[in-house]
């Protein structure tokens, strides 16, 4: 999951209650922690954004 570097950074985020509850339910269904799922989703979103940025440059 963390292939861009060997180090990881920590960030604190605040989510609206409704989103937090859905994240918890989703993570529970995946037998995962909400923080792990959130980290994966942020990484996925950043990778998609980066890919779009690279496509726009070509």
C-alpha positions as CSV (number, residue, x, y, z in Angstrom):
1,X,0.0,0.0,0.0
2,X,2.9,2.4,0.8
3,X,5.1,2.0,-2.3
4,X,6.1,5.7,-2.9
5,X,8.5,5.8,0.1
6,X,9.7,3.8,3.0
7,X,8.5,6.4,5.6
8,X,5.0,7.2,6.4
9,X,3.5,10.5,7.7
10,X,0.7,10.9,10.1
11,X,-2.2,13.3,9.6
12,X,-5.2,14.0,11.8
13,X,-8.5,14.6,10.0
14,X,-12.0,15.5,11.2
15,X,-15.0,14.0,9.5
16,X,-18.6,14.8,9.8
17,X,-20.5,12.4,12.0
18,X,-22.4,10.8,9.2
19,X,-19.3,10.2,7.1
20,X,-17.5,8.8,10.1
21,X,-20.3,6.4,10.9
22,X,-20.3,5.2,7.3
23,X,-16.6,4.8,7.3
24,X,-16.8,2.7,10.5
25,X,-19.5,0.5,9.0
26,X,-17.5,0.1,5.8
27,X,-14.3,-0.8,7.7
28,X,-16.2,-3.2,9.9
29,X,-17.5,-5.0,6.8
30,X,-14.0,-5.3,5.5
31,X,-12.8,-6.5,8.9
32,X,-10.5,-3.5,9.1
33,X,-9.9,-0.4,11.2
34,X,-11.5,2.9,10.1
35,X,-8.1,4.6,10.2
36,X,-6.5,1.9,7.9
37,X,-9.4,2.2,5.5
38,X,-9.2,6.0,5.5
39,X,-5.5,5.9,4.8
40,X,-6.1,3.5,1.9
41,X,-8.8,5.8,0.5
42,X,-6.7,8.9,0.8
43,X,-3.8,7.1,-0.9
44,X,-6.0,5.9,-3.7
45,X,-7.4,9.4,-4.3
46,X,-4.0,11.0,-4.3
47,X,-2.7,8.4,-6.8
48,X,-5.7,9.0,-9.1
49,X,-5.1,12.8,-8.8
50,X,-1.4,12.4,-9.6
51,X,-2.2,10.2,-12.6
52,X,-4.6,12.9,-14.0
53,X,-1.9,15.5,-13.5
54,X,0.6,13.5,-15.4
55,X,-1.9,12.9,-18.2
56,X,-2.5,16.6,-18.5
57,X,1.2,17.3,-18.9
58,X,1.4,15.0,-22.0
